[in-house]
Amino acid sequence: MHRHLVERQPFEFLTATNTAYVVESKSHVRLKLSPLMERLRRTRFHRWVLDYENLIWPLLPNRVLDEAIRKFKPDVLLALADSGCLSQIAWRAARRHRLPLAGLFLDWFPIMKNRFGHGWSRNELSRRFRRFYSRCDLAFCTSDGMQEVLGVHPNSHVIYPMPGQHDVPEKSRTSSNGRFRLAYVGSVENFYGRMLCSLIKKFEATTDMEIIVVGPNADWPDGLVEQARARGVYLGFKPANEAAAVLADADALLVVMSFEKEHELFMRTSFTTKFLDYAAFGKPIVLWGPEFCTPVRVVRKHCGAVVVNQPEAEAVVSACRLIAGDPALREKLSQQARHLHRTLFNPDRLQGIFAGEIKKLAGVR
């Protein structure tokens, strides 16, 4: 949303948030729990605080938000469909102030760890997530899969995650060591981390291939992070321009989606931003994920990547060898990635839908 609202500035906006993660130079208000609840959040009662935040707090009057709305006088409320907290607060505020409500359905937050308190709350939070969708005057879904799972809505639109603005070199890298290089930039925790660890081990066993991984907070097994850093395989966090340089210096780029059963709903509804970022570089893309995930479904329809639909890391190595040994395939995949960037993933197209539909909702030409 920073790319939609801050970088392109289509509207004057005020942000209301319950976190400290905001652009301090932009207008914003903090929606805070009571001091007692904030203290309890740092104790063994933190799960109960999350339950309170998701289930009870949205039902209470929020004078800070009401006062901010009265002063700012917005034409539309735009709310993230979260695990129940902010979305419910926004819906009630929209009703009180008689404002049209637009919802952002970016991830299925109610099932994500650290987004809910106790496990028994997840089903109720998912029901509220769906109910919020039906209550929105306008809904933006991050993928076709999200839209399908949420169901029929009179004013729902798919907007894939907005890609970043990158300086893409005109010339491709010429390998100095003769190895085919696969690069990954993104999350390196949880299931992403498990898949990347298995892949790193497979690449280590080759003499003609290498993998470079960029991302913060790797939660890998003891010793593996240090070993990967020492070998230049894991580079940790990189600012956007430095991460872009890693992508520009690779032979192919890796997208990862989980095969684990517990993450199936998340994979069916989410859409990884890195896929859109990668397409701008015009490099072959290797999409490692199950057939039911939305990125694979998009590729099956529009092309743009080599799909590896098997969970074994060896299948990714085989796909990379296929690309490395076939210049014609390599060029074809590069062209397909560029085509996605110019068409389906075109940032101007995505911004046009986003800004245009909000203006319609506000009655602005």
C-alpha positions, 0 to 999 in steps of 0.5 A: 500500500505504500507503493499505491498511496505514498509513492504515487500519491493519488489521494490525500490520506490519513492513516489510522493504525494500532502499530508503530509501523508508519511513515512518521512524516505522513499524517497518522493517528495511533489507535491504542489499547489501554496501558494495562492491556499493553503491559499484559501483552508483554507477559504470559497473558499475551494470547488473551490480549490478542483475543481481546484485541480481535474480538472485544476491542472493536466493539468498544467506542473508539473516540480517537478514530471518531475525532480524526474522521471529524477533523479530516473529513474523508470521502472514503474509508479504506481498511485492511481486512485483518484478523478482526481488529482494524477491519471491524473498527473501520466498519463501525466507523463507516456506519457511524459517519455514513462513509463508503467503505473499501476493503483490502483483502491482501492475506487470510490474516485470521489463520496466520501465527501471531495474528490470533490469540488462542486456536479456538478463535481462528474459525470465528475470525475467519467468519468475520473476515468473510462478513467484512467482505460482504459489508464492504462497498468496494473490495480489492482482492490480492488474487483470483483465488482470494476472490473465489474463496470469498465468493460473489460480491457486487463490487470486487476487483483483483489487484495483484500486489504492486511491484516496486520501482527498480533500476534494471540493467540493460545487460545480463550478468556474465558469470565469472565462475561458470555457475548458473545462479538462482536468486531468491529475495523475500521471507526466509522464515517458517515454511519459506525457510524450511524449503530454502534450507532443503534447496541450499543443501541440494545446490551445495552438492552441485558443481555447476550451480549456486543459489543466493538468498536475501531476506531478514531473520532466518530461523534456520537450524543451528549453524546453517545460517552462519555456514550459509553466510560464510559461503556467500549463500545467505546475505541477510537483509538488503535494502531495496536497491541492493536486493535489486542488484542481486536479482539483476546479477542472477541467471534465474529468480525463485518464487516459493509457495508452500506445499504444507497442508496447514498452509493450503488456504493461505496459498490458495488466496495469497499472491507473492509480491516478489513474483511481480518484482521479478518480472520487471527484471526479464529473467527466467522465473522458477515458481516452486509451488503446488498446483492449487496456489494462485501464482501457479494458476496464473502461470498456467493461464498466462505463462511467465515461469517454469513451474515446479509442482513437486515438493522435493528440492531436487526438482528445482535443481533439475528445472535450473539445469534445464534452463541453463542448458537450453538458451532458447528456453531461457530467452523464451522465459525472459520474454514471458516475464517481460510480457507479464510486467507489461500487461497483467503485472503492469504497475500503471494498470494496477494503480489505475484500477485501485485509484479509479475504483476508489474515485468511483466510490467517492463520486469523484471524476 
